[in-house]
Structure formats: structure tokens, C-alpha cells
Amino acid sequence: MIRELAQIDVRPGTETDFEKAVAKARPLFDRAEGCHGAVLWRSVEKPARYRLVVSWETVEHHTVKFRGSADFQRWRELVGEYFAAPPEVEHVHEV
């Protein structure tokens, strides 16, 4: 199992709208091949910073299958307008 860790900074003042957009986008992850769930975390110290943690069977399920899909394009349409900068994404695994 691979975890995608995406640090997302949103434009200050758009936090509530961003959270609503992510909730609306949740079914896109739920139906993605190889996805085993997604959770959004909000920073306490930096309230415009979020961490999206997505569980994938493999890195390729995220980087090839999901990112190459229409659902990824829809995800970006729903949430992209709130980004203050491009998200920083990395993949990790348990050791």
C-alpha cells in the first residue's frame, strides 16, 4: 500500500469553499481503480494549509491511472481555483 501525501496551500479566505469542493470530489477517489480511501487534514498552525492523504495500491494507480483519467481532470476543475500554489506531492510506504 502506498500513501500519496499532497500538501495543498489554498488562498486565504477560501478554506470553507475548498473543503466543500473536496467533499464534492470525494466520489472521484472512491471509484478510482486502486484507491483505498482519501482523507483531508487541515493544519492548526497554518489554517490555509491542508494535507490530502490518499491510499493507493501502487504508485502507478495514482500517477498513471488516476492522473490520466477524466476524473483527475474533474478533481482539478473542482479544487484548482483555490490553490495558492501547485500542490507538493510525494508517495510514501510503511517501513
C-alpha positions, 0 to 999 in steps of 0.5 A, a space after each residue: 500500500 502506498 500513501 500519496 501525501 499532497 500538501 495543498 496551500 489554498 488562498 486565504 479566505 477560501 478554506 470553507 469553499 475548498 473543503 466543500 469542493 473536496 467533499 464534492 470530489 470525494 466520489 472521484 477517489 472512491 471509484 478510482 481503480 486502486 484507491 483505498 480511501 482519501 482523507 483531508 487534514 487541515 493544519 492548526 498552525 497554518 489554517 490555509 494549509 491542508 494535507 490530502 492523504 490518499 491510499 493507493 495500491 501502487 504508485 502507478 494507480 495514482 500517477 498513471 491511472 488516476 492522473 490520466 483519467 477524466 476524473 483527475 481532470 474533474 478533481 482539478 476543475 473542482 479544487 484548482 481555483 483555490 490553490 495558492 500554489 501547485 500542490 507538493 506531492 510525494 508517495 510514501 510506504 510503511 517501513 
